[in-house]
Amino acid sequence: MKLHVDAWDPAYGSAFDAAEGPGGPQAQSSAQIQADVELPAAAWRPIEPTPGLRPPGTVLIVDGVQRVDARVWVTDDEGTTHPGVAASYAAGVVRCDLDRGVAQVATTRIERGLFTPLDPLPPIVAGTIRYPARRVSRGEPKDLALGVQRHMRALEVGVSNEERTDGDLLIVDGPLQERAHLPRALGYIKTHQKEYLPADLTAVVTTLRAGQRSPVFLLGTSWHRFAWYLRLPGPAGSPWTGLVRAECAADLAPADAVALADLSAVTLPRFASTAYKDPRAPQNLIPIAGLERKLRTMLGDARLLHRALSRAAA
């Protein structure tokens, strides 16, 4: 086996992550929708926060980050060259004590990997950093990206249940999916690539004011979950500015899903970011931004790692 590290900085070329922006959905989804979970579709309207409802004393927020440290080329014993990436990824939990007004990073984990379609492969050892081999199905850029994404998600799943206490609320940055079995857990989706609702119900969503939410509906794609939209406080903009989608497990009773939706409406707006602090405001919640900064620092200096990988390959 021969290993070659691309001399270009991996930040150049095609973006590794999907682009994020404040705009609305770009395409209509074919997902199954059951709109009458909380209200009949004909009676859909913006729902105000429940008077007197208080957020939980403790909120746990889970997020992860990933980075390609180098693009690599691996030549097997038969002389065939395969593309790959050396990547770092991390996940962590922020514990927010709302009663005391204190937030702190409670748990962090970091892993690295050499993602290629070859198996078995020895790890790359770059100085004191080790990149174990992680096999993916193909060497296409999309497959490599999904391979890193899957391992980062698995790391997020691993930390999600480490800090739980009775009565807390767990917020996962991204789809809930593998963590739908966890109690009092919400998925938090801050960008919208697909339009799930029919036009008349979407019109209700885009007229929400800050703090208001849509009725709960059942959303079915490759998996099923209860979902609702909520607008966070912030400056006026496009109809989708400040809108987020939250989701919870489909095996909950509808009344329990509605209770979680009510709880989200009095909890999530407290964490909304502001534009002068974060260009992804208000959707990129303040604890999420702080956790991302911490995790990216843990990944190490990208230039030094690229240099160490190049030396290891040589």
C-alpha positions as CSV (number, residue, x, y, z in Angstrom):
1,M,0.0,0.0,0.0
2,K,1.2,3.5,-0.8
3,L,-0.3,6.7,0.7
4,H,-0.2,10.1,-0.9
5,V,-1.6,13.3,0.8
6,D,-3.0,15.9,-1.5
7,A,-0.9,19.1,-1.3
8,W,-3.9,21.3,-1.5
9,D,-5.5,22.6,1.7
10,P,-8.7,20.5,2.2
11,A,-10.6,23.8,2.7
12,Y,-10.3,24.3,-1.0
13,G,-12.4,22.5,-3.6
14,S,-16.0,21.3,-3.1
15,A,-17.5,22.1,0.3
16,F,-17.6,19.1,2.7
17,D,-20.7,20.3,4.5
18,A,-24.1,21.1,3.1
19,A,-24.5,24.9,2.8
20,E,-26.5,26.6,5.5
21,G,-28.5,29.8,5.1
22,P,-31.5,31.7,6.2
23,G,-33.5,31.0,3.1
24,G,-36.5,28.8,2.9
25,P,-36.9,25.3,1.4
26,Q,-35.7,24.8,-2.1
27,A,-37.9,21.8,-3.0
28,Q,-41.2,20.1,-2.1
29,S,-40.8,16.9,-0.1
30,S,-42.7,13.7,-0.8
31,A,-42.8,12.9,2.9
32,Q,-46.1,11.5,4.4
33,I,-47.9,14.1,6.5
34,Q,-50.6,13.7,9.1
35,A,-51.6,17.3,10.0
36,D,-54.4,16.7,12.4
37,V,-52.4,15.5,15.4
38,E,-53.1,18.6,17.5
39,L,-55.7,20.5,15.4
40,P,-57.6,19.6,12.2
41,A,-55.8,20.9,9.2
42,A,-58.7,23.3,8.4
43,A,-58.2,24.9,11.9
44,W,-54.4,25.3,11.8
45,R,-53.3,28.6,13.4
46,P,-50.3,30.0,15.2
47,I,-50.1,28.7,18.8
48,E,-49.0,31.0,21.6
49,P,-46.8,29.8,24.5
50,T,-48.8,28.3,27.3
51,P,-49.4,30.9,30.0
52,G,-47.5,30.1,33.2
53,L,-45.5,27.2,31.7
54,R,-41.9,27.4,32.9
55,P,-38.9,25.8,31.1
56,P,-37.2,22.9,32.8
57,G,-34.5,23.6,35.4
58,T,-31.8,21.8,33.3
59,V,-31.4,21.7,29.5
60,L,-28.8,19.5,27.9
61,I,-27.7,20.4,24.3
62,V,-25.8,18.0,22.2
63,D,-23.8,18.8,19.0
64,G,-20.9,17.7,17.0
65,V,-18.3,19.1,14.5
66,Q,-16.2,17.5,11.8
67,R,-13.3,18.5,9.6
68,V,-11.3,17.0,6.8
69,D,-7.7,17.3,7.7
70,A,-6.4,16.0,4.4
71,R,-7.6,14.4,1.2
72,V,-5.5,11.3,0.5
73,W,-4.9,8.8,-2.3
74,V,-4.2,5.2,-1.4
75,T,-2.7,2.8,-3.9
76,D,-3.3,-0.9,-3.3
77,D,-1.1,-3.9,-4.1
78,E,-2.6,-4.2,-7.6
79,G,-1.6,-0.6,-8.4
80,T,-5.2,0.8,-8.3
81,T,-5.4,4.2,-6.6
82,H,-8.4,5.1,-4.4
83,P,-9.4,8.5,-2.9
84,G,-10.0,9.0,0.7
85,V,-10.0,11.6,3.5
86,A,-8.3,11.9,6.9
87,A,-10.9,13.5,9.1
88,S,-11.3,14.6,12.7
89,Y,-14.7,14.8,14.5
90,A,-15.9,15.6,18.0
91,A,-19.2,15.7,20.0
92,G,-20.2,17.1,23.3
93,V,-22.9,18.2,25.7
94,V,-23.6,21.6,27.2
95,R,-25.5,21.6,30.5
96,C,-27.6,24.7,31.0
97,D,-28.8,25.3,34.5
98,L,-31.7,27.7,34.0
99,D,-32.4,28.1,37.7
100,R,-28.9,29.4,38.3
101,G,-28.3,31.0,34.9
102,V,-25.2,28.9,34.3
103,A,-24.1,26.9,31.2
104,Q,-21.0,24.7,31.0
105,V,-19.6,22.1,28.6
106,A,-20.1,18.9,30.5
107,T,-18.9,16.2,28.2
108,T,-16.6,16.1,25.1
109,R,-15.3,13.3,22.9
110,I,-13.0,13.4,19.9
111,E,-12.1,10.8,17.3
112,R,-10.3,10.7,14.0
113,G,-10.3,8.3,11.0
114,L,-8.9,7.5,7.6
115,F,-11.9,7.0,5.4
116,T,-11.4,4.9,2.2
117,P,-13.1,2.1,0.4
118,L,-10.1,-0.2,1.1
119,D,-10.2,-2.8,3.9
120,P,-8.1,-3.8,5.8
121,L,-5.7,-0.9,6.2
122,P,-3.3,0.1,8.9
123,P,-3.9,3.4,10.7
124,I,-2.0,6.6,9.7
125,V,0.2,7.7,12.6
126,A,0.9,11.4,12.2
127,G,3.2,12.4,15.0
128,T,1.2,11.8,18.2
129,I,-2.1,11.6,16.3
130,R,-3.6,8.3,15.1
131,Y,-6.1,8.0,12.2
132,P,-7.6,4.5,12.4
133,A,-8.9,3.1,9.1
134,R,-12.7,3.5,8.6
135,R,-14.1,1.7,5.5
136,V,-16.7,3.4,3.3
137,S,-18.6,1.8,0.4
138,R,-17.1,3.9,-2.3
139,G,-14.5,6.7,-2.8
140,E,-17.0,9.2,-4.2
141,P,-16.9,12.5,-2.4
142,K,-20.5,12.0,-1.2
143,D,-19.8,8.6,0.2
144,L,-16.7,9.9,2.0
145,A,-18.7,12.8,3.5
146,L,-21.5,10.4,4.6
147,G,-18.9,8.1,6.2
148,V,-17.5,10.9,8.3
149,Q,-21.1,12.1,9.1
150,R,-22.2,8.7,10.3
151,H,-19.2,8.3,12.7
152,M,-19.8,11.8,14.1
153,R,-23.5,11.0,14.6
154,A,-22.5,7.8,16.4
155,L,-20.2,9.8,18.7
156,E,-23.1,12.2,19.3
157,V,-25.4,9.3,20.2
158,G,-22.7,8.0,22.6
159,V,-22.6,11.3,24.6
160,S,-26.3,12.0,24.5
161,N,-27.3,10.0,27.6
162,E,-24.2,10.7,29.7
163,E,-25.5,13.7,31.6
164,R,-29.2,12.9,32.0
165,T,-31.0,13.8,35.3
166,D,-34.7,13.5,36.2
167,G,-36.8,16.3,34.7
168,D,-34.2,17.6,32.3
169,L,-34.8,18.3,28.6
170,L,-32.4,17.0,25.9
171,I,-32.0,19.0,22.7
172,V,-30.1,17.4,19.8
173,D,-28.7,19.7,17.2
174,G,-30.0,17.9,14.1
175,P,-32.5,15.1,13.5
176,L,-33.4,13.0,16.6
177,Q,-33.5,9.7,14.7
178,E,-31.1,7.3,16.5
179,R,-31.9,9.0,19.8
180,A,-35.7,8.8,19.5
181,H,-35.7,6.3,22.3
182,L,-34.4,8.8,24.9
183,P,-36.9,10.4,27.2
184,R,-37.7,14.1,27.0
185,A,-35.6,14.5,23.9
186,L,-36.0,16.9,21.0
187,G,-34.4,17.1,17.6
188,Y,-33.6,20.7,16.6
189,I,-33.3,21.5,12.8
190,K,-32.3,25.0,12.0
191,T,-32.1,24.9,8.2
192,H,-34.8,23.9,5.7
193,Q,-34.0,22.0,2.6
194,K,-37.4,20.5,1.9
195,E,-41.0,21.9,2.2
196,Y,-42.9,19.2,4.0
197,L,-46.4,20.8,4.4
198,P,-48.9,21.7,1.7
199,A,-49.1,25.3,0.7
200,D,-52.1,26.3,3.0
201,L,-50.3,24.9,6.1
202,T,-47.0,26.4,5.1
203,A,-48.7,29.8,5.0
204,V,-49.6,29.4,8.7
205,V,-45.9,28.5,9.4
206,T,-44.5,31.6,7.6
207,T,-46.9,33.9,9.5
208,L,-45.7,32.8,12.9
209,R,-44.5,35.6,15.2
210,A,-41.5,35.3,17.6
211,G,-42.3,32.7,20.3
212,Q,-45.3,31.2,18.4
213,R,-45.3,27.6,17.1
214,S,-47.3,25.7,14.5
215,P,-49.6,22.8,15.5
216,V,-47.9,19.4,15.9
217,F,-48.0,17.1,12.9
218,L,-46.7,13.6,12.1
219,L,-43.9,13.6,9.6
220,G,-42.9,10.4,7.8
221,T,-39.8,10.0,5.6
222,S,-37.4,7.0,6.1
223,W,-38.6,7.2,9.7
224,H,-41.5,8.8,11.5
225,R,-41.6,11.5,14.1
226,F,-43.9,14.2,15.5
227,A,-42.8,17.7,14.3
228,W,-43.7,21.4,14.6
229,Y,-42.2,24.8,13.6
230,L,-41.3,27.6,15.9
231,R,-40.1,31.1,15.2
232,L,-37.2,32.4,17.4
233,P,-36.9,36.1,18.3
234,G,-34.8,38.2,16.0
235,P,-34.8,40.9,13.4
236,A,-37.4,40.7,10.5
237,G,-36.3,39.1,7.3
238,S,-37.6,36.6,4.8
239,P,-40.7,34.5,5.7
240,W,-38.3,31.8,6.9
241,T,-36.0,33.9,9.0
242,G,-35.8,32.6,12.5
243,L,-37.9,29.5,11.8
244,V,-36.7,26.2,13.2
245,R,-38.3,22.7,13.2
246,A,-38.4,20.6,16.3
247,E,-39.2,16.9,16.5
248,C,-39.8,14.1,19.0
249,A,-40.4,10.4,18.9
250,A,-43.4,9.1,17.0
251,D,-44.1,6.4,19.6
252,L,-45.1,9.1,22.2
253,A,-48.8,9.7,22.8
254,P,-50.0,12.7,20.8
255,A,-50.7,14.6,24.1
256,D,-47.1,14.0,25.2
257,A,-45.8,15.3,21.9
258,V,-47.9,18.4,22.3
259,A,-46.6,18.9,25.8
260,L,-43.0,18.8,24.5
261,A,-43.9,21.3,21.8
262,D,-45.3,23.6,24.4
263,L,-42.1,23.1,26.5
264,S,-40.0,23.9,23.4
265,A,-41.8,27.2,22.9
266,V,-40.9,28.5,26.4
267,T,-37.3,27.1,26.3
268,L,-35.7,27.5,22.8
269,P,-36.3,31.3,22.5
270,R,-34.1,31.8,25.6
271,F,-31.1,30.5,23.7
272,A,-31.6,32.4,20.4
273,S,-28.4,34.1,19.2
274,T,-28.0,37.6,17.9
275,A,-26.5,38.7,14.6
276,Y,-23.6,40.7,16.0
277,K,-22.4,37.5,17.8
278,D,-23.3,34.8,15.2
279,P,-23.9,35.1,11.4
280,R,-26.3,32.2,11.7
281,A,-28.5,34.0,14.2
282,P,-31.0,33.5,15.6
283,Q,-31.2,29.7,14.7
284,N,-27.7,28.8,15.9
285,L,-28.4,28.7,19.6
286,I,-25.9,30.4,21.9
287,P,-25.0,27.1,23.7
288,I,-24.5,25.4,20.4
289,A,-22.1,28.1,19.1
290,G,-20.1,27.9,22.3
291,L,-19.9,24.1,22.2
292,E,-18.8,24.2,18.5
293,R,-16.0,26.6,19.3
294,K,-14.8,24.3,22.1
295,L,-15.0,21.2,19.9
296,R,-13.2,22.9,17.0
297,T,-10.4,23.9,19.3
298,M,-10.1,20.3,20.4
299,L,-9.7,19.1,16.8
300,G,-6.2,20.8,16.8
301,D,-4.5,23.1,14.3
302,A,-5.6,22.0,10.8
303,R,-2.3,23.2,9.1
304,L,-0.1,21.3,11.6
305,L,-2.2,18.1,11.1
306,H,-2.0,18.4,7.4
307,R,1.8,18.8,7.6
308,A,2.1,15.8,9.9
309,L,0.0,13.7,7.6
310,S,2.2,14.7,4.6
311,R,5.3,13.7,6.6
312,A,3.7,10.3,7.6
313,A,2.8,9.6,4.0
314,A,6.4,10.4,2.9
